[in-house]
């Protein structure tokens, strides 16, 4: 027990230090000048922290919304999960996420990786917006953002350790430091607001494209704006798959029968839309299906089935 008492006593500050601090605290209310400075320092510190919170809200919005990928039906849930995950991150982590993801170096920026498309994941949407900077600008921006994180941490965790707020001289120093800090934080805030406006403009342009016929042809029909057909994502290929499931006998479906079946259910999905003159040409050009001719009652009948490992071709 005596050992514990000795240990606790060794952890306490010197009694003289406590008396000195208490004495200062007791005399502070009578010092009008010091009280006025205290209130001003508190106001300036609060202003800095509020601006930092505004900054963090903006950077969280960019990190959460500048890219999104997944099946269309799950995009809203994926977006909500990104927002929730981002909300828990510190400023330092957010800056790390921002650099190299939204803010990239032009010389080293590369398109986002895209997974190979298979029949199981054709219905997938992916987009990404980024701000491309030159190598020197990227390096300067990275340094400035790291400095902002350090500034934030000092204000939140170490400000009263760095300034003697019990003296007029210390309060004057704290005042000047907070004025400079706010100026720096506000510069970063205005820069970030410009990035948000850039992202919002890009989002509007993307939304306009999504509502266009070109986007519909690209996503639903697999027809690129340059007119090239991407068969694995083509609507007519999806229709042929459905027709095969309904009409196949011993694994093979009639090409002409599938054409009639699709014409009744998906009248917009016709060979001519994809530059083909017949259903057999669609089956052949897509390279998604095997095409074979059978003798049926003395007639040559074209039938098809999906390949086990269909080639992806344009």
HULINFEN-V868685 format. One record per residue. N is the residue number from 1. RES is the residue in one small letter. NEAR is the number of other ideal C-beta (glycine too) atoms within 10 Angstrom. Layout:
((N	RES	NEAR) (N	RES	NEAR))
//
This chain:
((1	x	5) (2	x	6) (3	x	7) (4	x	8) (5	x	9) (6	x	9) (7	x	9) (8	x	9) (9	x	8) (10	x	7) (11	x	6) (12	x	9) (13	x	8) (14	x	8) (15	x	8) (16	x	8) (17	x	10) (18	x	11) (19	x	10) (20	x	12) (21	x	12) (22	x	10) (23	x	11) (24	x	15) (25	x	10) (26	x	9) (27	x	11) (28	x	13) (29	x	9) (30	x	8) (31	x	15) (32	x	8) (33	x	9) (34	x	19) (35	x	13) (36	x	11) (37	x	19) (38	x	16) (39	x	10) (40	x	15) (41	x	22) (42	x	13) (43	x	12) (44	x	18) (45	x	20) (46	x	11) (47	x	16) (48	x	24) (49	x	16) (50	x	12) (51	x	17) (52	x	21) (53	x	11) (54	x	15) (55	x	22) (56	x	17) (57	x	11) (58	x	17) (59	x	25) (60	x	20) (61	x	16) (62	x	22) (63	x	22) (64	x	21) (65	x	18) (66	x	23) (67	x	15) (68	x	16) (69	x	14) (70	x	17) (71	x	12) (72	x	10) (73	x	8) (74	x	12) (75	x	16) (76	x	11) (77	x	10) (78	x	14) (79	x	14) (80	x	11) (81	x	13) (82	x	17) (83	x	14) (84	x	10) (85	x	11) (86	x	18) (87	x	11) (88	x	8) (89	x	17) (90	x	12) (91	x	19) (92	x	15) (93	x	13) (94	x	21) (95	x	19) (96	x	17) (97	x	18) (98	x	22) (99	x	16) (100	x	14) (101	x	15) (102	x	20) (103	x	21) (104	x	17) (105	x	18) (106	x	12) (107	x	10) (108	x	10) (109	x	14) (110	x	6) (111	x	7) (112	x	11) (113	x	6) (114	x	9) (115	x	9) (116	x	7) (117	x	13) (118	x	11) (119	x	15) (120	x	7) (121	x	12) (122	x	16) (123	x	14) (124	x	17) (125	x	14) (126	x	13) (127	x	15) (128	x	12) (129	x	18) (130	x	18) (131	x	19) (132	x	13) (133	x	18) (134	x	11) (135	x	11) (136	x	9) (137	x	13) (138	x	21) (139	x	12) (140	x	12) (141	x	17) (142	x	18) (143	x	10) (144	x	13) (145	x	22) (146	x	14) (147	x	12) (148	x	23) (149	x	16) (150	x	11) (151	x	17) (152	x	22) (153	x	13) (154	x	14) (155	x	19) (156	x	13) (157	x	9) (158	x	10) (159	x	18) (160	x	12) (161	x	8) (162	x	12) (163	x	20) (164	x	14) (165	x	17) (166	x	17) (167	x	14) (168	x	12) (169	x	9) (170	x	17) (171	x	21) (172	x	14) (173	x	16) (174	x	23) (175	x	17) (176	x	12) (177	x	19) (178	x	22) (179	x	13) (180	x	11) (181	x	22) (182	x	20) (183	x	10) (184	x	16) (185	x	22) (186	x	15) (187	x	12) (188	x	20) (189	x	18) (190	x	10) (191	x	13) (192	x	21) (193	x	13) (194	x	11) (195	x	17) (196	x	15) (197	x	10) (198	x	15) (199	x	18) (200	x	13) (201	x	11) (202	x	15) (203	x	14) (204	x	10) (205	x	11) (206	x	13) (207	x	11) (208	x	10) (209	x	13) (210	x	14) (211	x	10) (212	x	12) (213	x	7) (214	x	13) (215	x	15) (216	x	13) (217	x	18) (218	x	17) (219	x	17) (220	x	15) (221	x	20) (222	x	22) (223	x	22) (224	x	14) (225	x	11) (226	x	5) (227	x	8) (228	x	10) (229	x	23) (230	x	17) (231	x	20) (232	x	22) (233	x	21) (234	x	24) (235	x	20) (236	x	25) (237	x	25) (238	x	20) (239	x	21) (240	x	27) (241	x	15) (242	x	14) (243	x	23) (244	x	21) (245	x	10) (246	x	11) (247	x	16) (248	x	17) (249	x	9) (250	x	8) (251	x	10) (252	x	18) (253	x	24) (254	x	21) (255	x	26) (256	x	14) (257	x	18) (258	x	26) (259	x	20) (260	x	13) (261	x	19) (262	x	23) (263	x	14) (264	x	8) (265	x	12) (266	x	16) (267	x	8) (268	x	12) (269	x	20) (270	x	16) (271	x	18) (272	x	9) (273	x	16) (274	x	20) (275	x	13) (276	x	18) (277	x	9) (278	x	14) (279	x	24) (280	x	17) (281	x	14) (282	x	31) (283	x	26) (284	x	15) (285	x	16) (286	x	24) (287	x	14) (288	x	21) (289	x	23) (290	x	15) (291	x	14) (292	x	12) (293	x	12) (294	x	12) (295	x	8) (296	x	10) (297	x	5) (298	x	5) (299	x	8) (300	x	8) (301	x	15) (302	x	19) (303	x	25) (304	x	25) (305	x	16) (306	x	17) (307	x	12) (308	x	6) (309	x	6) (310	x	17) (311	x	10) (312	x	15) (313	x	12) (314	x	9))
//
